[in-house]
Amino acid sequence: MEALVTLIENVAGFIWGGTWGDSVVIPGEIGPLAIVLLGTGLFVMIRLGGRPVRRFVPALAEVWQGRKAQGDDGAITPWQALSTALSGQVGTGNLAGVATAIAMGGPGAIFWMWITALLGMALAFAESSLAVKYRETDEYGRINGGPMYYIKNGLGKKWGWLAVIFCLGTLFSAAATGSMIQSNSITQTAIETARGTMGFSLPNWGIGIVIAGLVFAVIIGGIKSIGSVAGRIVPLMAGAYVLCALIVLILNATEIPHAFAVIFKSAFGLQEVVGGAAGYGMMQAVRFGIARGLFSNEAGQGSAPIAHAAAKTKNPVQQGEIAMIGVFIDTIVICTMTALVILTVSGDFTRSPALIAANQCVEEGYNTLPDETGVEQLFPSAYTEGRTEIIAARGDEASAFLQQCRTNGLSLAADLPRGSTEADEQAYFDKALAAATDASVLNDVRYVYETDAESSGITARAYGAALPGGEWIVTIALFFFAFTTIIGWSYYGEQAVTYLVGEWATHPFRYVWVLIVFGGAIVTNTDALWLFGDISNASMAFPNLIAIIALSGVVVAMHKMNDDPDHGHPVVDKTEPPAE
């Protein structure tokens, strides 16, 4: 079992970080998926002449018009298709994923999430246009579409194996990241919030039953039920969350310019980082920004076009433009809001280097604290109340403690990037000493990004520090975000099953899905699920990106058949684009 876990860790590390165990396979530790994803997005953006950017405003109008059907073919309105896609996109990635990206890649990861979204808009346009063009209607009148169908119908039957790989990846990704991780996030956040604010614990199995029951009530009606629920819930939940974030940001408006400055500096290694390892800091920002960006907006992954294929529209290009707005809403709007709240609100996200070093010293037994003194009292965090007074009174004592730790053999190398020198370690130790004796160091949020909270807990604490009961904002938002993700991904998994084994498996899959949702709520450790989900996401993305590149000529032809993008936009295609 341990060997299997190690293998999964190594595979995920290579795909996303270009590493295998402790070995760096790809210089810069940027995984092949990041390279292919950004490369394909840039390729499509160039071939389309920047259409996703130039057509942004008209696309907003098309989203509004999409409240009504734009044709007879399809199962749901273009608006409901967008909402269903957004139900899968807007999820834990907007809360937990953003926090994780900052914690592991630094604030610069947010910039690379933006880049992923910008190029992802081109990918969303391409894949959703193709999904509508190559969709099928079965003998029962049901619409089936997505990457597996434009691979089969666009590339030909000889590429069927690629469609099968995509479908298998979809099933595994749906089970891991689209279901179990989502229900587990709801459960754990609810338990922690109830324990922290009301003093009692909720049973995870009870929460699991509630989530599973609600999911079943929606998905049993198929895509029409999912689209109807998503069309109502998604706009309300997104709007409410953005409003709460805006309130927090207004209260902390003076910190916003600094937050943006930190994001841009960190993105290019200009930000002061631990040990001065600027290059490493930039690579980590790129790695985690792209990884969490894809997890959040799903552009290029191939999931969203499955929903857009069900739209009642005659124009593939129009639906493609509607699809790219979903990427913008998810990442540029909601993820950015979350990031700014984390970076502008004190909370306990930022930790003192002195505090980190002291905890390590005590845990490893290199020194003992003075009598009746805890680490928090001697080494206050950056946002400990009364920290200035504590430092003034005990700064010398704290400094002496750290010096003794170093004399006794404490190494801080574990906090530094791989390959750091003794000079790097000394620089980090000097920073810890400064933080122990100078309050201004503790107030500088640009020093170290460390936290004892995990994923959504970071976001919850930031909101809790800004607003009374702010933790519940995150809890409620996470519930709706994750719930809609679960119902959206149920349809993606259902379509994959339909393609692989036939329509007869549709209803059995829905019952199995409910059991998977319940299983996610009672799982105690999701580390393996996250890693497995990362691999599954990649197994969806690679076939989809290959198909987008191969069919890019068709996308360009559809674009040209819809007039110059800057001079109007017809509702119906004029002609079928020539096949390439």
KOLDREN-737583 format. One record per residue (C-alpha): x negated, y negated, z; residue in three letters. Coordinates in Angstrom, 3 decimals, always signed. Example, Ala and Ser with C-alpha at 12.3 -4.5 7.8 and 13.67 -1.06 7.14 Angstrom:
BEGIN
-12.300 +4.500 +7.800 ALA
-13.670 +1.060 +7.140 SER
//
This chain:
BEGIN
+0.000 +0.000 +0.000 MET
-2.835 -2.352 +0.906 GLU
-4.493 -1.623 -2.440 ALA
-1.250 -2.488 -4.251 LEU
-0.949 -5.790 -2.395 VAL
-4.564 -6.608 -3.238 THR
-3.939 -5.837 -6.905 LEU
-0.860 -8.102 -6.963 ILE
-2.868 -10.866 -5.291 GLU
-5.677 -10.514 -7.834 ASN
-3.342 -10.495 -10.841 VAL
-1.442 -13.547 -9.573 ALA
-4.737 -15.278 -8.769 GLY
-5.996 -14.712 -12.304 PHE
-2.792 -15.803 -14.054 ILE
-2.440 -19.010 -12.083 TRP
-5.950 -19.757 -10.843 GLY
-8.389 -18.003 -13.156 GLY
-9.849 -15.987 -10.271 THR
-10.073 -12.289 -9.449 TRP
-10.594 -11.790 -5.766 GLY
-13.559 -13.966 -4.804 ASP
-14.846 -14.206 -8.386 SER
-14.148 -17.202 -10.616 VAL
-13.271 -15.783 -14.054 VAL
-12.277 -19.065 -15.745 ILE
-14.422 -22.118 -14.875 PRO
-12.453 -24.756 -13.036 GLY
-10.088 -22.146 -11.591 GLU
-7.307 -23.026 -14.019 ILE
-5.305 -19.988 -14.970 GLY
-4.527 -18.900 -18.545 PRO
-0.809 -19.610 -18.058 LEU
-1.512 -23.253 -17.247 ALA
-3.682 -23.547 -20.350 ILE
-1.111 -21.902 -22.632 VAL
+1.825 -23.795 -21.071 LEU
+0.288 -27.252 -21.403 LEU
-1.209 -26.409 -24.781 GLY
+2.101 -25.227 -26.208 THR
+3.943 -28.228 -24.790 GLY
+1.410 -30.609 -26.346 LEU
+1.561 -28.716 -29.653 PHE
+5.353 -28.956 -29.847 VAL
+5.380 -32.602 -28.729 MET
+2.944 -33.509 -31.533 ILE
+4.813 -31.487 -34.169 ARG
+8.056 -33.236 -33.195 LEU
+6.431 -36.642 -33.391 GLY
+7.185 -37.353 -29.731 GLY
+10.935 -36.842 -30.191 ARG
+11.608 -35.911 -26.529 PRO
+10.232 -39.287 -25.476 VAL
+11.776 -41.366 -28.280 ARG
+15.178 -39.724 -27.957 ARG
+15.381 -39.922 -24.171 PHE
+18.010 -42.685 -23.935 VAL
+20.292 -41.264 -26.678 PRO
+19.998 -37.879 -24.974 ALA
+21.463 -39.392 -21.808 LEU
+24.511 -40.441 -23.837 ALA
+24.768 -36.910 -25.242 GLU
+24.820 -35.504 -21.712 VAL
+27.834 -37.698 -20.941 TRP
+29.577 -36.701 -24.193 GLN
+28.877 -33.069 -23.349 GLY
+31.620 -33.077 -20.733 ARG
+33.859 -32.027 -23.622 LYS
+33.294 -29.140 -26.008 ALA
+31.406 -30.058 -29.182 GLN
+32.563 -26.984 -31.101 GLY
+34.539 -23.759 -30.900 ASP
+31.635 -21.354 -30.496 ASP
+30.418 -20.805 -26.941 GLY
+31.847 -20.165 -23.486 ALA
+31.252 -23.406 -21.550 ILE
+30.901 -27.113 -22.330 THR
+27.433 -28.592 -23.001 PRO
+27.707 -30.353 -19.625 TRP
+28.437 -27.058 -17.852 GLN
+25.540 -25.424 -19.711 ALA
+23.219 -28.171 -18.464 LEU
+24.613 -27.810 -14.934 SER
+24.110 -24.032 -15.044 THR
+20.529 -24.515 -16.216 ALA
+19.997 -27.144 -13.513 LEU
+21.423 -24.745 -10.936 SER
+18.448 -22.517 -11.681 GLY
+15.973 -25.393 -11.948 GLN
+16.993 -27.424 -8.887 VAL
+16.197 -25.086 -6.012 GLY
+13.591 -24.408 -3.378 THR
+10.933 -25.695 -5.771 GLY
+12.241 -29.218 -5.232 ASN
+11.805 -28.951 -1.458 LEU
+9.458 -26.108 -0.602 ALA
+7.542 -26.096 -3.893 GLY
+6.655 -29.793 -3.744 VAL
+5.496 -29.532 -0.140 ALA
+3.426 -26.449 -0.950 THR
+1.864 -28.170 -3.960 ALA
+0.752 -31.135 -1.824 ILE
-0.466 -28.963 +1.051 ALA
-2.547 -26.705 -1.210 MET
-3.471 -28.987 -4.092 GLY
-3.382 -32.416 -2.450 GLY
-1.174 -35.359 -3.471 PRO
-2.662 -35.245 -6.992 GLY
-0.656 -32.088 -7.650 ALA
+2.400 -34.323 -8.059 ILE
+0.810 -36.085 -11.044 PHE
+0.241 -32.755 -12.751 TRP
+3.822 -31.783 -11.995 MET
+4.801 -34.935 -13.947 TRP
+2.572 -33.914 -16.864 ILE
+4.096 -30.434 -16.801 THR
+7.552 -32.029 -16.905 ALA
+6.688 -34.450 -19.745 LEU
+5.369 -31.677 -21.961 LEU
+8.059 -29.412 -20.561 GLY
+10.702 -31.705 -22.078 MET
+9.317 -30.781 -25.508 ALA
+9.412 -27.098 -24.584 LEU
+12.971 -27.390 -23.245 ALA
+14.063 -29.096 -26.468 PHE
+12.497 -26.366 -28.605 ALA
+13.623 -23.310 -26.652 GLU
+17.218 -24.473 -26.122 SER
+17.611 -25.497 -29.785 SER
+16.404 -22.045 -30.806 LEU
+18.710 -20.392 -28.266 ALA
+21.801 -21.998 -29.814 VAL
+20.695 -21.337 -33.396 LYS
+19.957 -17.630 -32.899 TYR
+22.648 -16.691 -30.370 ARG
+25.028 -13.791 -31.019 GLU
+28.715 -13.134 -30.431 THR
+29.560 -9.538 -29.481 ASP
+32.684 -7.559 -30.373 GLU
+34.414 -8.855 -27.222 TYR
+33.816 -12.493 -28.166 GLY
+31.125 -13.048 -25.534 ARG
+28.160 -15.297 -26.330 ILE
+24.673 -13.864 -25.786 ASN
+21.544 -15.901 -26.284 GLY
+18.114 -16.817 -25.033 GLY
+14.485 -16.045 -25.896 PRO
+15.171 -12.323 -26.436 MET
+17.640 -13.194 -29.189 TYR
+15.533 -15.801 -30.980 TYR
+12.636 -13.362 -30.799 ILE
+14.794 -10.618 -32.372 LYS
+16.691 -12.771 -34.885 ASN
+14.012 -15.370 -35.553 GLY
+10.816 -13.333 -35.579 LEU
+12.365 -10.041 -36.687 GLY
+12.895 -6.561 -35.253 LYS
+9.166 -5.780 -35.355 LYS
+8.837 -8.233 -32.470 TRP
+11.400 -6.353 -30.391 GLY
+8.733 -5.252 -27.917 TRP
+8.094 -8.906 -27.057 LEU
+11.798 -9.389 -26.300 ALA
+11.742 -6.314 -24.040 VAL
+8.779 -7.697 -22.081 ILE
+10.636 -10.968 -21.649 PHE
+13.776 -9.209 -20.401 CYS
+11.848 -7.067 -17.913 LEU
+10.082 -10.173 -16.637 GLY
+13.458 -11.906 -16.333 THR
+14.883 -9.086 -14.210 LEU
+11.897 -9.010 -11.860 PHE
+11.726 -12.802 -11.644 SER
+15.478 -13.016 -11.028 ALA
+15.256 -10.520 -8.179 ALA
+12.176 -12.070 -6.549 ALA
+12.243 -15.853 -7.058 THR
+15.805 -16.301 -8.312 GLY
+17.477 -14.349 -5.525 SER
+15.468 -13.002 -2.578 MET
+13.217 -16.008 -2.034 ILE
+16.195 -18.348 -2.348 GLN
+18.370 -16.506 +0.180 SER
+15.386 -16.108 +2.504 ASN
+14.681 -19.852 +2.348 SER
+18.298 -20.633 +3.254 ILE
+18.188 -18.163 +6.135 THR
+14.868 -19.227 +7.631 GLN
+15.578 -22.958 +7.350 THR
+18.993 -22.509 +8.992 ALA
+17.497 -20.435 +11.823 ILE
+14.674 -22.933 +12.479 GLU
+16.971 -25.958 +12.330 THR
+19.567 -24.392 +14.660 ALA
+16.855 -23.381 +17.124 ARG
+15.190 -26.794 +17.060 GLY
+18.283 -29.001 +17.237 THR
+20.831 -26.843 +19.095 MET
+18.687 -24.430 +21.070 GLY
+20.052 -21.125 +19.812 PHE
+19.160 -18.626 +17.112 SER
+21.359 -17.515 +14.247 LEU
+21.135 -13.844 +13.154 PRO
+19.551 -13.473 +9.722 ASN
+21.907 -10.618 +8.823 TRP
+24.923 -12.824 +9.586 GLY
+23.615 -15.613 +7.357 ILE
+22.874 -12.996 +4.695 GLY
+26.461 -11.733 +4.714 ILE
+27.811 -15.279 +4.314 VAL
+25.461 -16.073 +1.406 ILE
+26.137 -12.753 -0.339 ALA
+29.911 -13.212 +0.027 GLY
+29.861 -16.698 -1.451 LEU
+27.650 -15.572 -4.330 VAL
+29.955 -12.656 -5.126 PHE
+33.010 -14.942 -5.199 ALA
+31.359 -17.030 -7.932 VAL
+29.530 -14.534 -10.144 ILE
+32.317 -11.972 -10.391 ILE
+34.016 -14.328 -12.859 GLY
+30.991 -14.417 -15.175 GLY
+29.499 -17.404 -16.994 ILE
+32.776 -19.388 -17.089 LYS
+33.047 -19.215 -13.292 SER
+29.335 -19.962 -12.827 ILE
+29.501 -22.892 -15.255 GLY
+32.606 -24.313 -13.593 SER
+31.129 -24.145 -10.075 VAL
+27.733 -25.434 -11.214 ALA
+29.375 -28.284 -13.128 GLY
+30.963 -29.506 -9.907 ARG
+28.286 -28.755 -7.297 ILE
+25.036 -29.596 -9.095 VAL
+25.766 -33.297 -9.845 PRO
+27.088 -33.865 -6.316 LEU
+24.196 -32.141 -4.539 MET
+21.551 -33.811 -6.695 ALA
+23.139 -37.231 -6.256 GLY
+23.538 -36.829 -2.482 ALA
+19.923 -35.705 -2.069 TYR
+18.575 -38.585 -4.151 VAL
+20.677 -41.028 -2.104 LEU
+19.266 -39.699 +1.186 CYS
+15.739 -39.867 -0.218 ALA
+16.317 -43.457 -1.363 LEU
+17.417 -44.431 +2.162 ILE
+14.223 -42.952 +3.609 VAL
+12.081 -44.667 +0.990 LEU
+13.761 -48.034 +1.567 ILE
+12.950 -47.697 +5.276 LEU
+9.329 -46.967 +4.343 ASN
+9.062 -49.196 +1.274 ALA
+5.733 -50.701 +2.294 THR
+4.084 -47.267 +2.053 GLU
+5.293 -46.476 -1.479 ILE
+2.499 -48.304 -3.384 PRO
-0.083 -46.530 -1.260 HIS
+1.594 -43.158 -1.909 ALA
+1.414 -43.679 -5.692 PHE
-2.208 -44.782 -5.402 ALA
-3.066 -41.627 -3.486 VAL
-1.304 -39.465 -6.084 ILE
-3.216 -40.958 -9.030 PHE
-6.590 -41.028 -7.261 LYS
-6.254 -37.461 -6.062 SER
-5.121 -36.266 -9.506 ALA
-8.463 -37.206 -11.076 PHE
-10.751 -36.465 -8.164 GLY
-11.181 -40.147 -7.297 LEU
-9.621 -39.639 -3.892 GLN
-11.987 -38.971 -1.011 GLU
-11.685 -35.276 -0.311 VAL
-13.206 -32.885 +2.182 VAL
-16.929 -32.536 +1.632 GLY
-16.792 -34.929 -1.291 GLY
-15.868 -32.029 -3.573 ALA
-13.964 -34.238 -6.021 ALA
-14.138 -31.832 -8.959 GLY
-12.764 -28.997 -6.883 TYR
-10.016 -31.246 -5.534 GLY
-8.944 -32.178 -9.057 MET
-8.866 -28.538 -10.183 MET
-6.741 -27.571 -7.190 GLN
-4.370 -30.432 -7.967 ALA
-4.060 -29.229 -11.569 VAL
-3.590 -25.600 -10.549 ARG
-0.877 -26.097 -7.953 PHE
+0.784 -28.983 -9.753 GLY
+1.338 -26.915 -12.893 ILE
+2.281 -23.745 -10.980 ALA
+4.862 -25.454 -8.784 ARG
+6.019 -27.614 -11.695 GLY
+6.854 -24.535 -13.748 LEU
+8.512 -22.885 -10.750 PHE
+10.673 -25.964 -10.298 SER
+11.716 -27.067 -13.809 ASN
+11.253 -23.682 -15.583 GLU
+10.375 -25.415 -18.871 ALA
+8.711 -22.879 -21.160 GLY
+9.635 -20.006 -18.880 GLN
+12.649 -19.126 -20.988 GLY
+15.364 -19.026 -18.322 SER
+17.201 -22.307 -19.034 ALA
+17.832 -21.583 -22.755 PRO
+19.877 -18.534 -21.719 ILE
+22.365 -20.942 -20.124 ALA
+22.225 -23.473 -22.972 HIS
+22.949 -20.714 -25.493 ALA
+26.456 -20.443 -23.998 ALA
+27.318 -24.098 -24.783 ALA
+30.306 -24.945 -26.982 LYS
+28.347 -26.813 -29.628 THR
+27.664 -26.577 -33.350 LYS
+24.429 -28.514 -33.177 ASN
+21.367 -26.730 -31.751 PRO
+19.349 -29.957 -31.763 VAL
+21.906 -31.834 -29.706 GLN
+21.881 -29.123 -27.047 GLN
+18.094 -29.156 -27.099 GLY
+18.111 -32.850 -26.263 GLU
+20.590 -32.253 -23.435 ILE
+18.322 -29.490 -22.118 ALA
+15.281 -31.753 -21.904 MET
+17.206 -34.118 -19.591 ILE
+17.444 -31.242 -17.113 GLY
+13.646 -31.113 -16.859 VAL
+13.528 -34.863 -16.271 PHE
+16.153 -34.712 -13.511 ILE
+14.509 -31.790 -11.772 ASP
+10.885 -32.926 -11.705 THR
+10.597 -36.622 -12.483 ILE
+13.537 -37.564 -10.262 VAL
+14.142 -34.995 -7.500 ILE
+10.610 -33.621 -7.044 CYS
+9.173 -37.140 -7.064 THR
+11.671 -38.224 -4.409 MET
+10.627 -35.319 -2.188 THR
+6.932 -36.061 -2.698 ALA
+7.322 -39.744 -1.842 LEU
+9.253 -38.937 +1.330 VAL
+6.487 -36.563 +2.440 ILE
+3.718 -39.037 +1.628 LEU
+5.351 -42.161 +3.080 THR
+6.922 -40.787 +6.251 VAL
+4.627 -39.974 +9.148 SER
+6.172 -36.727 +10.438 GLY
+3.373 -34.327 +11.274 ASP
+2.260 -33.511 +7.751 PHE
-1.080 -35.226 +8.032 THR
-3.382 -33.750 +10.682 ARG
-6.550 -35.135 +12.179 SER
-9.823 -33.501 +11.031 PRO
-10.861 -33.614 +14.698 ALA
-7.725 -31.742 +15.694 LEU
-8.312 -29.094 +13.042 ILE
-11.955 -28.622 +14.070 ALA
-11.089 -28.504 +17.777 ALA
-8.417 -25.861 +17.287 ASN
-10.868 -23.756 +15.329 GLN
-13.498 -24.208 +18.024 CYS
-11.150 -23.065 +20.803 VAL
-9.778 -20.132 +18.791 GLU
-13.267 -18.841 +17.999 GLU
-14.453 -19.325 +21.567 GLY
-17.363 -21.683 +20.951 TYR
-16.357 -24.041 +23.738 ASN
-13.659 -24.546 +26.366 THR
-11.566 -27.638 +26.830 LEU
-11.862 -29.807 +29.936 PRO
-9.668 -28.752 +32.850 ASP
-5.943 -29.448 +32.414 GLU
-6.488 -30.809 +28.904 THR
-5.018 -29.392 +25.737 GLY
-6.222 -29.898 +22.171 VAL
-3.355 -32.283 +21.414 GLU
-4.227 -34.471 +24.420 GLN
-7.931 -34.657 +23.679 LEU
-7.661 -34.777 +19.879 PHE
-4.379 -36.472 +18.926 PRO
-3.026 -35.958 +15.434 SER
-2.685 -38.858 +13.060 ALA
+0.850 -39.518 +14.207 TYR
+0.706 -38.771 +17.922 THR
+2.392 -41.470 +19.970 GLU
-0.116 -43.461 +21.981 GLY
-3.072 -42.136 +20.010 ARG
-4.954 -45.448 +20.186 THR
-4.865 -45.419 +23.971 GLU
-5.861 -41.757 +24.120 ILE
-8.866 -42.337 +21.889 ILE
-9.953 -45.383 +23.833 ALA
-9.779 -43.477 +27.103 ALA
-11.184 -40.138 +26.015 ARG
-12.999 -40.751 +22.731 GLY
-16.463 -40.190 +24.207 ASP
-15.293 -36.996 +25.920 GLU
-13.725 -35.742 +22.681 ALA
-16.866 -36.538 +20.703 SER
-19.024 -34.715 +23.243 ALA
-16.726 -31.691 +23.028 PHE
-17.099 -31.464 +19.239 LEU
-20.858 -31.947 +19.446 GLN
-21.058 -29.077 +21.909 GLN
-18.938 -26.925 +19.607 CYS
-21.399 -27.548 +16.799 ARG
-24.376 -26.809 +19.065 THR
-22.781 -23.520 +20.118 ASN
-22.449 -22.408 +16.505 GLY
-19.084 -23.649 +15.213 LEU
-18.933 -23.544 +11.411 SER
-16.405 -25.580 +9.457 LEU
-17.216 -23.891 +6.168 ALA
-13.853 -22.099 +6.141 ALA
-12.116 -25.458 +5.622 ASP
-14.292 -26.289 +2.636 LEU
-14.123 -25.246 -1.026 PRO
-16.058 -22.208 -2.163 ARG
-19.655 -23.089 -2.930 GLY
-19.882 -26.070 -0.540 SER
-23.337 -26.960 +0.771 THR
-24.585 -27.656 +4.300 GLU
-24.410 -31.354 +3.443 ALA
-20.719 -30.938 +2.601 ASP
-20.103 -29.264 +5.952 GLU
-21.979 -32.042 +7.749 GLN
-19.866 -34.658 +5.957 ALA
-16.703 -32.910 +7.102 TYR
-18.001 -32.677 +10.658 PHE
-18.869 -36.373 +10.638 ASP
-15.295 -37.078 +9.555 LYS
-14.018 -35.028 +12.483 ALA
-16.225 -37.028 +14.864 LEU
-14.938 -40.308 +13.413 ALA
-11.361 -39.140 +13.854 ALA
-12.067 -38.336 +17.505 ALA
-13.321 -41.821 +18.333 THR
-11.670 -44.212 +15.852 ASP
-7.889 -44.676 +15.662 ALA
-8.126 -46.179 +12.180 SER
-9.398 -42.866 +10.871 VAL
-6.361 -41.098 +12.251 LEU
-4.072 -43.605 +10.582 ASN
-5.603 -43.011 +7.167 ASP
-3.362 -40.440 +5.463 VAL
-5.931 -39.983 +2.714 ARG
-8.300 -37.961 +4.820 TYR
-6.985 -34.446 +5.188 VAL
-3.742 -32.850 +4.061 TYR
-3.098 -30.104 +6.571 GLU
-0.005 -28.998 +8.438 THR
+1.112 -26.215 +10.725 ASP
+4.495 -26.190 +8.977 ALA
+5.175 -24.097 +5.893 GLU
+6.899 -24.960 +2.609 SER
+10.315 -26.523 +3.274 SER
+9.391 -27.061 +6.944 GLY
+7.025 -29.834 +5.822 ILE
+9.860 -31.613 +4.032 THR
+12.258 -31.066 +6.944 ALA
+9.835 -32.619 +9.431 ARG
+9.304 -35.641 +7.198 ALA
+13.055 -36.269 +6.978 TYR
+13.376 -35.602 +10.725 GLY
+10.778 -38.266 +11.477 ALA
+12.590 -40.782 +9.256 ALA
+16.256 -40.242 +10.119 LEU
+18.194 -38.937 +13.134 PRO
+19.108 -35.373 +12.305 GLY
+17.038 -35.600 +9.133 GLY
+16.138 -31.909 +9.380 GLU
+19.767 -31.081 +8.634 TRP
+19.583 -33.053 +5.380 ILE
+16.935 -30.635 +4.173 VAL
+18.818 -27.630 +5.562 THR
+22.050 -28.585 +3.793 ILE
+20.258 -29.591 +0.580 ALA
+18.265 -26.374 +0.586 LEU
+21.448 -24.349 +0.994 PHE
+23.119 -25.890 -2.041 PHE
+19.918 -25.977 -4.106 PHE
+19.114 -22.346 -3.373 ALA
+22.728 -21.174 -3.653 PHE
+23.181 -22.648 -7.116 THR
+19.817 -21.174 -8.127 THR
+21.055 -17.739 -7.058 ILE
+24.238 -17.952 -9.138 ILE
+22.371 -19.394 -12.137 GLY
+19.743 -16.666 -12.089 TRP
+22.413 -14.001 -11.732 SER
+23.504 -14.899 -15.264 TYR
+19.928 -14.779 -16.548 TYR
+19.461 -11.309 -15.080 GLY
+22.840 -10.243 -16.443 GLU
+21.866 -11.339 -19.950 GLN
+18.584 -9.437 -19.705 ALA
+20.442 -6.277 -18.660 VAL
+22.941 -6.759 -21.494 THR
+20.134 -6.993 -24.035 TYR
+18.305 -3.934 -22.678 LEU
+21.144 -1.470 -22.030 VAL
+24.414 -3.019 -23.245 GLY
+27.535 -4.809 -22.061 GLU
+28.663 -1.883 -19.903 TRP
+26.016 -2.775 -17.287 ALA
+27.376 -6.302 -16.713 THR
+29.711 -5.558 -13.809 HIS
+27.453 -3.024 -12.032 PRO
+24.651 -5.595 -12.180 PHE
+26.792 -8.177 -10.368 ARG
+27.330 -5.800 -7.438 TYR
+23.619 -4.943 -7.324 VAL
+22.824 -8.645 -7.383 TRP
+24.851 -9.264 -4.228 VAL
+22.873 -6.538 -2.429 LEU
+19.593 -8.122 -3.570 ILE
+20.762 -11.478 -2.184 VAL
+21.503 -9.892 +1.200 PHE
+18.134 -8.111 +1.174 GLY
+16.334 -11.401 +0.681 GLY
+18.009 -12.877 +3.770 ALA
+16.701 -10.140 +6.090 ILE
+13.160 -9.876 +4.673 VAL
+10.625 -10.974 +7.277 THR
+7.635 -11.652 +5.014 ASN
+8.017 -13.232 +1.583 THR
+4.320 -13.593 +0.700 ASP
+4.423 -10.541 -1.557 ALA
+7.674 -11.758 -3.134 LEU
+6.077 -15.102 -4.019 TRP
+3.095 -13.364 -5.608 LEU
+5.286 -10.873 -7.465 PHE
+7.517 -13.736 -8.567 GLY
+4.515 -15.629 -9.930 ASP
+3.568 -12.587 -12.026 ILE
+7.166 -12.123 -13.188 SER
+7.464 -15.788 -14.146 ASN
+4.327 -15.400 -16.237 ALA
+5.704 -12.261 -17.928 SER
+8.673 -14.395 -19.013 MET
+6.653 -17.437 -20.024 ALA
+4.024 -15.757 -22.225 PHE
+6.496 -14.048 -24.636 PRO
+8.640 -17.176 -24.725 ASN
+5.702 -19.468 -25.503 LEU
+4.505 -17.123 -28.253 ILE
+7.976 -17.256 -29.817 ALA
+8.142 -21.067 -29.545 ILE
+4.790 -21.421 -31.331 ILE
+5.799 -18.925 -34.032 ALA
+9.183 -20.621 -34.557 LEU
+7.960 -24.201 -34.188 SER
+8.455 -24.706 -37.926 GLY
+12.142 -23.865 -37.524 VAL
+12.421 -26.363 -34.661 VAL
+10.807 -29.073 -36.773 VAL
+13.107 -28.235 -39.704 ALA
+16.205 -28.528 -37.491 MET
+14.876 -31.827 -36.196 HIS
+14.453 -33.202 -39.746 LYS
+17.882 -31.938 -40.813 MET
+19.389 -34.149 -38.125 ASN
+18.204 -37.396 -39.702 ASP
+15.465 -39.648 -38.461 ASP
+15.730 -39.547 -34.658 PRO
+15.607 -43.311 -34.562 ASP
+18.594 -43.762 -36.888 HIS
+21.613 -42.008 -35.549 GLY
+22.336 -38.430 -34.694 HIS
+25.124 -36.388 -36.343 PRO
+27.171 -33.959 -34.320 VAL
+26.964 -31.122 -36.800 VAL
+23.970 -29.727 -38.664 ASP
+23.984 -30.690 -42.331 LYS
+22.327 -27.570 -43.606 THR
+20.587 -24.556 -42.333 GLU
+16.844 -25.186 -42.034 PRO
+14.666 -23.046 -44.252 PRO
+13.101 -20.040 -42.607 ALA
+9.360 -19.967 -42.249 GLU
//
